[in-house]
């Protein structure tokens, strides 16, 4: 007898089978779509990581000839410079507290650099461009730096001298005063004091790129400073006097540089670039004159050309220059000194004044010379060629080398890419504002 509880076999009709097939397909579609979405999301995340860590890092921020400076190279140097500024700030604070000295101006200078990441990033990029220009020009001229020279530079920056500390050579230089001619003495009865304090000035202050100095051997990260600032401080630093001490300290520094993205090879390349710069500068500035033209002049400054013409005629008629200057000159800094500007070289005054003054003969009264300050009547009292002291000569060499660097940017077709403005690193630990 049949069991009434036994389930009867289900008879699948074609319609039922068709519905089951549709449901299976829909399930597969949903499953495959979900898997595909996961693959796409994973791919996007992977691409973003790959882009940031690889593709973007290899994008150029500048091109010098056929050589690129990449994002990663530049970012590492920005971190290095930021860390260096932080170290300097901490040292100034520390020694200010220890010795009661006022370093507020230096601290403010460092703080302003860190608080302006765009200017800091641009400064670092300019530094790296200059280094590459130096490398390429040095190679073209056959200038090279040996491994031994780099090793010695690194050791010296840590005050480690295997062969004994070098003895600095100081060459004393005396101020040279031009000899006054009888013609000059006939024009004036006073003895001039060399000075560079004329009212209308256009002083050119050369930008001097300092050497890579000794790394700071403290509890903070040791980093070489690469931009102008208080790089050579009056602060004592720990000095490894033995080879082992130096090697341990340098190894620690290299490890710290690595945290900022600077490899040991890149670190050596920075020292090498600095040595190449010195050698190339010696070649490029070899013909820098050791003397310069200087004139001793006086002037009367007035507001308009009509007054200037009247003043000039009074002088031509024989009136005393000093008395006329005291009467009508608007230059309060010189009118009571007879309009005396002292001795000065080319390029010190504003261009219009400079050109006119150096074209005059001794004793000649100039035509009215217009400048941003008004109208000048100029008289040259003496004109001499004088030797440069050591400081002035070094400044002249640096100016000549900076002029070459400016020209080299055109010659080597330097191109910069604004991408760097959006990629200034902030993970170096530099605060937006350094706490007071």
C-alpha positions in Angstrom: 0.0 0.0 0.0 1.4 3.4 -0.9 2.6 5.7 1.9 0.4 8.8 1.8 3.3 10.9 3.3 5.7 10.1 0.5 6.4 13.2 -1.6 5.4 12.9 -5.1 8.1 13.7 -7.7 7.9 17.3 -8.9 7.2 17.5 -12.5 9.2 20.5 -14.1 7.3 22.0 -16.9 9.1 23.9 -19.6 7.9 27.2 -18.1 9.2 26.3 -14.7 12.6 25.3 -16.2 12.8 28.5 -18.1 12.2 30.5 -14.9 14.9 28.7 -13.0 17.3 29.4 -15.9 16.5 33.0 -15.8 17.1 33.2 -12.0 20.4 31.4 -12.4 21.5 33.8 -15.0 20.5 36.8 -12.9 22.4 35.4 -9.9 25.5 35.0 -12.1 25.2 38.5 -13.4 24.9 39.9 -9.9 27.8 37.9 -8.7 30.0 38.7 -11.7 29.1 42.4 -11.5 30.0 42.5 -7.8 33.3 40.7 -8.5 34.0 43.1 -11.4 33.2 46.1 -9.1 35.7 44.8 -6.6 38.3 44.4 -9.3 37.7 47.9 -10.5 37.9 49.4 -7.0 41.1 47.4 -6.3 42.5 48.5 -9.6 41.8 52.2 -8.9 43.3 51.9 -5.4 46.4 50.1 -6.9 46.7 52.7 -9.7 46.5 55.6 -7.2 49.2 54.0 -5.1 51.3 53.2 -8.1 50.8 56.7 -9.5 51.7 58.4 -6.3 54.7 56.1 -5.5 56.0 55.6 -9.0 54.5 57.6 -11.9 54.1 60.9 -10.1 57.4 60.5 -8.4 59.1 60.2 -11.7 57.4 63.3 -13.3 59.8 66.2 -13.9 59.7 69.4 -12.1 62.5 70.8 -14.2 64.5 69.9 -17.2 68.1 71.1 -17.9 69.2 70.1 -21.3 68.3 66.4 -21.5 68.4 65.8 -17.7 65.2 65.9 -15.6 64.8 66.7 -11.9 62.0 64.5 -10.7 59.3 65.1 -8.2 60.8 62.6 -5.7 64.3 64.1 -5.9 63.0 67.6 -5.4 60.6 66.5 -2.6 63.5 64.8 -0.7 65.5 68.0 -0.9 62.6 70.1 0.3 62.3 67.8 3.3 66.0 68.1 3.9 65.9 71.8 3.8 62.9 72.0 6.1 64.5 69.7 8.6 67.7 71.8 8.4 65.8 75.0 9.2 64.1 73.3 12.1 67.4 72.2 13.5 68.8 75.7 13.1 65.8 77.1 14.9 66.1 74.7 17.8 69.8 75.5 18.1 69.3 79.3 18.2 66.6 78.8 20.9 68.9 76.5 22.9 71.9 78.7 22.9 69.9 81.8 23.3 68.5 80.4 26.6 71.9 79.0 27.6 74.0 82.2 27.0 71.3 84.9 27.3 71.9 86.1 23.7 69.3 87.7 21.5 68.7 85.6 18.3 65.2 86.9 17.7 66.1 88.3 14.2 67.6 84.9 13.2 64.7 83.0 14.6 62.2 85.2 12.7 64.2 84.7 9.5 64.0 80.9 9.8 60.4 81.0 10.9 59.4 83.1 7.8 61.2 80.5 5.5 59.4 77.6 7.0 56.0 79.4 7.0 56.3 80.0 3.2 56.5 76.5 1.7 56.1 77.8 -1.9 59.1 80.1 -1.6 61.0 77.3 0.1 60.1 74.8 -2.6 61.1 77.3 -5.3 64.4 78.1 -3.6 65.3 74.4 -3.4 64.3 73.9 -7.1 66.5 76.8 -8.1 69.4 75.3 -6.1 69.0 71.9 -7.8 68.9 73.6 -11.2 72.1 75.5 -10.5 73.7 72.2 -9.4 72.8 70.5 -12.6 74.0 73.5 -14.7 77.3 73.3 -12.8 77.6 69.5 -13.5 76.9 69.8 -17.2 79.2 72.8 -17.7 82.0 71.2 -15.7 81.7 68.0 -17.8 81.9 70.1 -20.9 85.0 71.8 -19.7 86.6 68.6 -18.4 86.4 69.6 -14.8 86.0 66.7 -12.4 86.0 65.8 -8.7 87.7 62.7 -7.4 86.3 60.2 -4.9 89.1 61.2 -2.5 88.1 64.9 -2.8 84.4 64.0 -2.0 85.6 61.9 1.0 87.7 64.7 2.3 84.8 67.2 2.0 82.5 64.9 3.9 85.0 64.3 6.6 85.7 68.0 6.8 82.0 68.9 7.2 82.1 66.7 10.3 85.3 68.3 11.6 87.2 65.0 11.1 90.7 65.6 9.7 92.7 62.4 9.5 95.9 64.4 8.8 95.3 67.1 11.4 93.1 70.2 11.5 93.8 72.7 8.7 95.3 76.0 9.8 93.4 78.9 8.3 95.4 81.4 6.3 94.4 85.0 6.8 95.7 87.6 4.4 95.4 91.0 5.9 94.2 93.7 3.5 94.4 97.4 4.0 91.9 100.0 2.7 93.3 101.8 -0.3 92.6 105.5 -0.6 92.9 107.1 -4.0 95.6 109.7 -4.4 94.1 113.2 -4.8 95.4 115.1 -7.9 96.3 118.8 -7.8 93.1 119.4 -9.9 91.0 117.8 -7.2 92.7 119.7 -4.5 92.0 122.9 -6.4 88.3 122.1 -6.5 87.8 121.3 -2.8 89.7 122.0 0.5 88.2 119.0 2.4 89.6 115.5 2.6 87.0 113.0 1.6 86.3 109.8 3.5 85.5 106.8 1.3 81.8 106.1 1.8 78.9 104.2 0.2 76.0 106.2 1.6 74.6 108.3 -1.3 71.0 109.2 -1.2 70.1 107.7 -4.6 71.3 104.1 -4.4 70.9 101.0 -6.5 73.1 98.6 -4.5 73.4 95.1 -5.8 73.6 92.6 -3.1 75.0 89.3 -4.5 73.2 86.1 -3.7 75.8 83.9 -2.2 75.1 80.1 -2.2 76.9 78.8 0.9 78.9 75.6 1.0 77.4 72.4 2.4 78.4 72.8 6.0 79.0 70.5 8.9 75.9 68.5 9.7 74.5 69.2 13.2 75.6 66.4 15.5 72.9 66.6 18.1 69.9 64.5 19.1 68.1 65.9 16.1 68.5 64.8 12.5 71.9 65.9 11.0 71.3 67.7 7.7 73.4 69.8 5.4 72.0 73.3 4.8 71.6 74.3 1.2 70.1 77.8 1.2 71.2 81.1 2.5 70.6 81.6 6.2 72.5 81.2 9.5 74.4 78.1 8.2 77.7 78.8 10.0 76.6 79.4 13.6 78.7 80.3 16.6 77.5 77.2 18.3 79.8 74.3 19.2 79.2 70.9 17.7 80.2 67.4 18.8 83.3 66.4 16.9 84.2 62.8 16.2 88.0 62.8 16.6 88.6 59.2 15.7 87.9 57.4 12.5 85.5 55.0 14.2 83.7 58.0 15.8 83.4 59.7 12.4 82.2 56.5 10.7 79.5 55.9 13.3 78.3 59.5 13.2 78.2 59.6 9.4 76.3 56.2 9.3 73.7 57.7 11.7 73.4 60.8 9.5 73.0 58.7 6.4 70.2 56.8 8.1 68.5 60.0 9.0 68.9 61.4 5.5 67.2 58.2 4.3 64.1 58.9 6.3 63.8 62.2 4.3 64.3 60.4 1.0 68.0 61.2 0.5 70.1 58.2 -0.4 73.8 57.9 0.4 74.6 58.3 -3.3 72.5 61.5 -3.5 74.2 62.8 -0.4 77.6 62.3 -2.0 76.4 63.9 -5.2 75.5 67.0 -3.2 79.0 67.3 -1.8 80.4 66.6 -5.3 78.2 69.4 -6.8 79.5 71.8 -4.3 83.1 71.0 -5.1 82.4 71.2 -8.8 80.9 74.6 -8.2 84.0 75.9 -6.6 86.2 74.6 -9.4 84.0 75.9 -12.1 83.7 79.3 -10.4 87.5 79.5 -10.3 87.6 79.0 -14.1 84.6 81.3 -15.0 85.8 84.2 -12.7 89.5 83.9 -13.5 89.4 87.2 -15.4 87.6 89.1 -12.7 89.5 92.4 -12.4 91.4 93.0 -9.2 90.8 96.7 -9.4 87.8 99.0 -10.2 87.1 102.5 -11.3 86.0 104.8 -8.5 85.0 108.4 -8.5 84.6 111.0 -5.8 81.6 113.1 -6.7 79.1 115.6 -5.3 75.7 116.6 -6.4 72.8 119.0 -6.0 69.3 117.5 -6.1 66.3 119.5 -7.1 62.7 118.7 -8.0 62.4 120.0 -11.6 64.4 120.6 -14.7 63.9 124.4 -14.7 65.4 124.7 -11.2 68.2 122.3 -12.2 69.1 124.5 -15.2 69.2 127.6 -13.0 71.4 125.8 -10.5 73.8 124.7 -13.2 74.1 128.2 -14.6 74.9 129.6 -11.1 77.7 127.1 -10.8 79.0 127.9 -14.2 79.0 131.5 -13.2 81.4 130.7 -10.4 79.2 130.3 -7.3 80.5 127.9 -4.7 79.1 124.4 -5.1 78.9 123.7 -1.4 77.0 126.9 -0.7 74.5 126.4 -3.5 74.0 122.8 -2.3 73.3 123.9 1.2 70.8 126.5 -0.1 68.8 124.5 -2.7 69.5 120.8 -2.6 66.7 118.5 -1.5 69.1 115.7 -0.5 69.0 116.1 3.2 71.8 113.6 3.7 74.4 115.5 1.7 73.3 119.2 1.4 75.0 120.2 4.6 78.2 118.4 3.4 78.4 120.4 0.2 76.6 117.6 -1.7 79.5 115.3 -1.1 78.7 111.6 -2.0 82.2 110.3 -1.2 84.0 107.7 -3.3 81.9 105.0 -5.1 82.3 102.4 -7.8 80.2 101.6 -10.8 76.8 100.1 -10.2 76.3 101.7 -6.7 74.1 104.5 -7.9 70.9 104.4 -9.8 71.7 103.7 -13.5 71.0 107.3 -14.8 73.2 108.8 -12.2 75.9 106.2 -12.6 76.1 106.6 -16.3 76.3 110.4 -16.2 78.8 110.5 -13.3 81.3 108.1 -14.8 81.2 109.9 -18.2 82.3 113.3 -16.7 85.8 114.7 -16.6 87.2 115.8 -13.3 85.8 119.2 -12.4 83.1 119.1 -15.1 79.6 120.2 -14.2 76.9 117.9 -15.7 73.8 118.7 -17.5 70.6 118.0 -15.4 70.3 114.3 -14.9 66.8 112.9 -14.2 66.3 110.0 -11.9 63.6 108.6 -9.7 64.6 111.1 -7.0 64.5 114.3 -9.1 67.1 116.2 -11.1 70.8 116.0 -10.3 73.6 118.4 -11.0 76.8 116.4 -10.7 80.4 117.3 -10.4 83.2 114.7 -10.3 86.1 115.7 -8.0 88.4 112.7 -8.6 88.5 109.6 -10.7 90.9 106.7 -9.9 91.4 103.0 -10.5 91.9 101.3 -7.1 92.7 97.7 -6.1 90.0 95.6 -4.6 90.3 94.3 -1.0 89.7 90.6 -0.5 86.0 90.9 0.5 85.1 93.2 -2.4 87.0 90.9 -4.9 85.1 87.8 -3.6 81.8 89.7 -4.0 82.8 90.6 -7.5 83.6 87.0 -8.3 80.3 85.8 -6.9 78.4 88.4 -8.9 80.2 87.3 -12.1 79.4 83.6 -11.4 75.7 84.4 -10.6 75.6 86.3 -13.9 76.9 83.2 -15.7 74.3 81.0 -14.0 71.5 83.3 -15.2 72.8 83.1 -18.7 73.3 79.4 -18.5 69.6 78.9 -17.9 69.0 80.2 -21.4 72.0 78.4 -23.0 70.9 75.0 -21.5 67.2 75.6 -22.2 66.1 75.2 -18.6 62.4 74.5 -18.3 60.4 74.3 -15.1 57.0 72.7 -14.6 54.4 74.2 -12.2 53.4 70.7 -11.0 55.7 71.2 -8.1 53.5 73.9 -6.6 50.9 71.3 -5.8 53.3 68.7 -4.5 55.2 70.5 -1.8 55.8 67.8 0.9 54.4 68.4 4.3 55.1 65.0 5.9 58.6 66.1 7.0 57.3 67.1 10.4 57.7 70.8 9.8 55.0 72.8 11.6 53.0 75.3 9.8 54.0 77.8 12.4 57.0 77.3 14.7 55.8 77.8 18.3 57.3 80.8 20.1 
